[in-house]
Amino acid sequence: MISAQKLKLIHVARRELELPEEAYRELLRHHAGVESSKDLDDEGFKKVLDCMKALGYWVERKWEQTRPRDPGDLPTPGQIKVFEHLWRDLSEYESRAAQLAFRRGFYEQRLKIPALGPQTRAQANTVIRR
């Protein structure tokens, strides 16, 4: 059996999707093999909720960051991949973009960050956005 909070989430999703009773029961039977949401286990809950998301339900999450983010942290590997991809794309249209001097000038003059490139996550986000 699932928690009361998860049960409430299923009922909120049903109400927001405006599912008729018979469609709701069929969804429970087809995706979780139960007749009532009270009989859902965690796996069934996930399947039913995933189906409701596919139908257009949006789960609003209210969670707090457990570890405070430090904007001074180093750029993530994902961020580095993104802006390297952007440089490759730009170099197809502007041959100088492949040159290190061009990149350094762009970082310093246009983005106002160190010529070596983004040193923090915040700076990496600036490069990706612009």
SVG drawing of the C-alpha trace seen along z (x, -y; Angstrom):
<svg xmlns="http://www.w3.org/2000/svg" viewBox="-17 -44 62 51">
<polyline fill="none" stroke="black" stroke-width="0.4" points="0.0,0.0 1.2,-3.5 1.4,-6.5 -1.4,-8.9 0.6,-11.6 1.0,-9.5 -2.7,-8.5 -3.6,-12.2 -1.4,-12.9 -3.2,-10.2 -6.5,-11.8 -5.4,-15.3 -4.1,-14.1 -7.4,-12.4 -9.3,-15.6 -7.0,-17.8 -7.2,-15.5 -11.0,-15.3 -10.9,-11.6 -14.4,-10.0 -14.8,-7.2 -14.7,-4.3 -11.6,-5.7 -9.8,-6.1 -10.7,-2.5 -9.5,-1.2 -6.2,-3.1 -5.7,-1.5 -6.5,2.0 -4.4,1.7 -1.3,0.1 -1.2,1.4 -3.6,4.4 -5.7,3.0 -9.3,1.9 -8.7,-0.8 -5.9,-3.3 -5.8,-2.2 -4.4,1.2 -1.5,-0.4 2.0,0.6 5.0,-1.7 5.6,-0.1 1.9,-0.4 1.9,-4.0 4.8,-4.9 3.2,-3.3 -0.2,-5.0 1.5,-8.4 3.7,-8.0 0.5,-7.4 -1.2,-10.4 1.9,-12.5 1.6,-11.2 -2.0,-12.4 -0.9,-15.9 -0.7,-16.0 2.2,-18.1 3.7,-17.2 4.8,-20.4 7.7,-19.5 8.3,-21.4 11.8,-20.3 14.7,-22.0 18.3,-21.7 20.0,-19.5 23.4,-20.8 23.7,-24.6 24.8,-25.4 28.0,-27.3 28.0,-29.4 31.7,-29.3 31.8,-25.5 33.6,-24.4 31.6,-23.9 30.0,-20.5 31.2,-18.1 27.8,-18.6 28.2,-22.3 31.7,-21.9 30.3,-19.5 27.6,-22.0 29.8,-25.0 32.4,-22.9 29.6,-21.8 28.6,-25.4 32.1,-26.4 32.2,-23.6 28.9,-24.7 30.2,-28.3 33.4,-27.3 31.4,-25.9 30.3,-29.5 33.2,-31.5 36.6,-29.8 38.3,-31.9 36.1,-30.4 38.3,-27.3 41.3,-29.5 42.2,-29.8 42.9,-33.5 39.4,-34.1 37.8,-32.2 39.9,-34.1 38.9,-37.5 35.3,-36.5 35.3,-35.4 37.1,-38.6 35.5,-41.2 31.9,-39.9 31.2,-37.9 33.5,-39.7 34.9,-36.5 38.6,-35.4 40.3,-34.7 40.9,-31.1 37.2,-30.5 34.5,-29.7 35.9,-29.0 32.6,-28.7 29.2,-27.2 27.7,-30.6 30.2,-31.7 29.5,-28.4 25.8,-29.2 26.6,-32.7 28.6,-31.1 25.7,-28.7 23.0,-31.4 24.8,-33.8"/>
</svg>
